[in-house]
Amino acid sequence: HPSQGVSLGDTVTLRCHLPRLAAWVWLYQEGGWSYNKWKEKERDTAEFSFVSTKQEHAGRYRCQYRESWSEEASEKSDPVELVLTDVRYPPSSIFIHPEQHVGTGTNVTISCWNKDYGATFLLHKDGSSDPIKHQNSSGGGAANFTLLAVTPADSGTYRCSYRPRGYPFVSSPLGDSVMLEVTPTAAPPGGSEPPICMPPLSWMGGCVSASSLHGACGWQ
């Protein structure tokens, strides 16, 4: 906690939720530190706090626990990532092509760029907790994200961030935004279905229409 938008120097708490009451709980940083807590009274949660986060705190973490009567520890939990925003990295710029207002079915490209940090760029959409796309820099500190055949559901506000090479859990701040507005394709004029015509019987002419029992099909 908090779950996102954590900057260097912020206070962060990582909470382990345990399926059973446990006395020993460990928090492991992948490729880095490990932390442990012992509780005289067994509990089903354990919290590990970093009062002022540093770059070395960024990373992927897992929990593990051991019940007081057991000699074996549990398996490690699924990982959670702690990504820290470093304001020393300038935010990336953003551009949208062909334009901000497009019709349904249009292919839209959102370009992100900044100084060449050998970065991985991420595309964010307001309202989504996680980045919706990511891409390694194509060289020159740029990346292009293509949204194929957009629909009104793709409408929204988009921003970019990036993670410098060698620091996969350190992020730049979010950059400026672009708004994408996708308008639905207009229905063809008239709106009525075409008649379904059947060959005439020998004793009468005409056709069957989906919208009417009257109508000519060109037969005499």
KAHUDA-V104029 format. One record per residue. N is the residue number from 1. RES is the residue in three letters. SS is DSSP state (helix for helix, strand for strand, loop for the rest). D_FIRST is the distance of its C-alpha to the first C-alpha in Angstrom with 2 decimals. Layout:
N&RES&SS&D_FIRST / N&RES&SS&D_FIRST
This chain:
1&HIS&loop&0.00 / 2&PRO&loop&2.98 / 3&SER&loop&4.95 / 4&GLN&loop&7.96 / 5&GLY&loop&10.15 / 6&VAL&strand&9.02 / 7&SER&strand&12.32 / 8&LEU&loop&14.16 / 9&GLY&loop&14.07 / 10&ASP&loop&10.62 / 11&THR&loop&8.71 / 12&VAL&strand&5.80 / 13&THR&strand&5.10 / 14&LEU&strand&6.35 / 15&ARG&strand&7.78 / 16&CYS&strand&11.30 / 17&HIS&strand&13.05 / 18&LEU&strand&16.74 / 19&PRO&strand&19.74 / 20&ARG&strand&21.83 / 21&LEU&strand&21.82 / 22&ALA&strand&21.68 / 23&ALA&strand&22.47 / 24&TRP&strand&21.43 / 25&VAL&strand&18.11 / 26&TRP&strand&17.70 / 27&LEU&strand&15.02 / 28&TYR&strand&16.90 / 29&GLN&strand&16.40 / 30&GLU&loop&18.97 / 31&GLY&loop&21.90 / 32&GLY&loop&20.43 / 33&TRP&loop&19.26 / 34&SER&strand&18.80 / 35&TYR&strand&17.35 / 36&ASN&strand&18.53 / 37&LYS&strand&18.32 / 38&TRP&strand&21.25 / 39&LYS&strand&21.37 / 40&GLU&strand&24.79 / 41&LYS&strand&23.76 / 42&GLU&strand&22.42 / 43&ARG&strand&19.14 / 44&ASP&strand&17.37 / 45&THR&strand&13.82 / 46&ALA&strand&12.85 / 47&GLU&strand&9.99 / 48&PHE&strand&10.29 / 49&SER&strand&9.23 / 50&PHE&strand&10.62 / 51&VAL&loop&11.96 / 52&SER&loop&13.38 / 53&THR&loop&12.56 / 54&LYS&loop&15.83 / 55&GLN&helix&17.11 / 56&GLU&helix&17.70 / 57&HIS&helix&14.04 / 58&ALA&loop&13.77 / 59&GLY&strand&14.73 / 60&ARG&strand&14.59 / 61&TYR&strand&13.48 / 62&ARG&strand&15.00 / 63&CYS&strand&15.27 / 64&GLN&strand&18.68 / 65&TYR&strand&20.20 / 66&ARG&strand&23.69 / 67&GLU&loop&25.32 / 68&SER&loop&27.49 / 69&TRP&loop&30.73 / 70&SER&loop&30.13 / 71&GLU&loop&31.05 / 72&GLU&loop&29.08 / 73&ALA&loop&25.40 / 74&SER&loop&23.74 / 75&GLU&loop&23.24 / 76&LYS&loop&20.07 / 77&SER&loop&17.43 / 78&ASP&loop&16.82 / 79&PRO&loop&14.88 / 80&VAL&strand&11.48 / 81&GLU&strand&11.67 / 82&LEU&strand&9.91 / 83&VAL&loop&11.98 / 84&LEU&strand&12.55 / 85&THR&strand&14.76 / 86&ASP&loop&17.89 / 87&VAL&loop&19.96 / 88&ARG&loop&23.00 / 89&TYR&loop&23.50 / 90&PRO&loop&25.28 / 91&PRO&loop&24.09 / 92&SER&loop&26.28 / 93&SER&strand&29.02 / 94&ILE&strand&29.54 / 95&PHE&strand&32.69 / 96&ILE&strand&33.62 / 97&HIS&strand&36.97 / 98&PRO&loop&39.33 / 99&GLU&loop&37.94 / 100&GLN&loop&35.23 / 101&HIS&strand&37.38 / 102&VAL&strand&38.62 / 103&GLY&strand&40.08 / 104&THR&loop&38.89 / 105&GLY&loop&39.64 / 106&THR&loop&39.32 / 107&ASN&loop&37.68 / 108&VAL&strand&35.25 / 109&THR&strand&34.11 / 110&ILE&strand&31.16 / 111&SER&strand&31.60 / 112&CYS&strand&29.08 / 113&TRP&strand&30.33 / 114&ASN&loop&29.90 / 115&LYS&loop&31.32 / 116&ASP&loop&31.82 / 117&TYR&loop&29.00 / 118&GLY&loop&29.71 / 119&ALA&loop&26.49 / 120&THR&strand&24.82 / 121&PHE&strand&24.45 / 122&LEU&strand&22.00 / 123&LEU&strand&22.91 / 124&HIS&strand&20.41 / 125&LYS&strand&21.44 / 126&ASP&loop&20.01 / 127&GLY&loop&18.57 / 128&SER&loop&17.55 / 129&SER&loop&13.95 / 130&ASP&loop&15.42 / 131&PRO&loop&18.47 / 132&ILE&loop&21.65 / 133&LYS&strand&23.83 / 134&HIS&strand&23.97 / 135&GLN&strand&27.12 / 136&ASN&strand&28.40 / 137&SER&loop&30.35 / 138&SER&loop&33.95 / 139&GLY&loop&35.23 / 140&GLY&loop&35.49 / 141&GLY&loop&31.77 / 142&ALA&strand&31.84 / 143&ALA&strand&30.78 / 144&ASN&strand&32.12 / 145&PHE&strand&30.32 / 146&THR&strand&32.86 / 147&LEU&strand&32.23 / 148&LEU&loop&35.28 / 149&ALA&loop&37.17 / 150&VAL&loop&34.58 / 151&THR&loop&34.47 / 152&PRO&helix&33.26 / 153&ALA&helix&29.94 / 154&ASP&helix&29.35 / 155&SER&loop&29.69 / 156&GLY&strand&26.76 / 157&THR&strand&25.25 / 158&TYR&strand&24.60 / 159&ARG&strand&23.20 / 160&CYS&strand&23.10 / 161&SER&strand&21.11 / 162&TYR&strand&22.12 / 163&ARG&strand&21.22 / 164&PRO&loop&24.02 / 165&ARG&loop&26.09 / 166&GLY&loop&25.05 / 167&TYR&loop&21.41 / 168&PRO&loop&19.90 / 169&PHE&loop&16.25 / 170&VAL&strand&17.07 / 171&SER&strand&17.52 / 172&SER&loop&19.71 / 173&PRO&loop&18.72 / 174&LEU&loop&19.67 / 175&GLY&loop&23.39 / 176&ASP&loop&25.75 / 177&SER&loop&25.96 / 178&VAL&strand&28.84 / 179&MET&strand&29.59 / 180&LEU&strand&31.23 / 181&GLU&strand&33.39 / 182&VAL&strand&35.17 / 183&THR&strand&38.12 / 184&PRO&loop&39.55 / 185&THR&loop&42.90 / 186&ALA&loop&45.71 / 187&ALA&loop&47.79 / 188&PRO&loop&51.39 / 189&PRO&loop&53.89 / 190&GLY&loop&55.74 / 191&GLY&loop&53.09 / 192&SER&loop&55.73 / 193&GLU&loop&56.08 / 194&PRO&loop&59.21 / 195&PRO&loop&62.06 / 196&ILE&strand&62.45 / 197&CYS&loop&66.09 / 198&MET&loop&68.24 / 199&PRO&loop&71.68 / 200&PRO&loop&74.43 / 201&LEU&loop&76.52 / 202&SER&loop&80.24 / 203&TRP&loop&81.08 / 204&MET&loop&78.38 / 205&GLY&loop&76.14 / 206&GLY&loop&72.70 / 207&CYS&loop&69.10 / 208&VAL&strand&66.09 / 209&SER&loop&63.27 / 210&ALA&loop&59.65 / 211&SER&loop&59.81 / 212&SER&loop&63.46 / 213&LEU&loop&66.54 / 214&HIS&loop&68.58 / 215&GLY&loop&68.63 / 216&ALA&loop&70.76 / 217&CYS&loop&69.97 / 218&GLY&loop&72.93 / 219&TRP&loop&75.16 / 220&GLN&loop&78.57
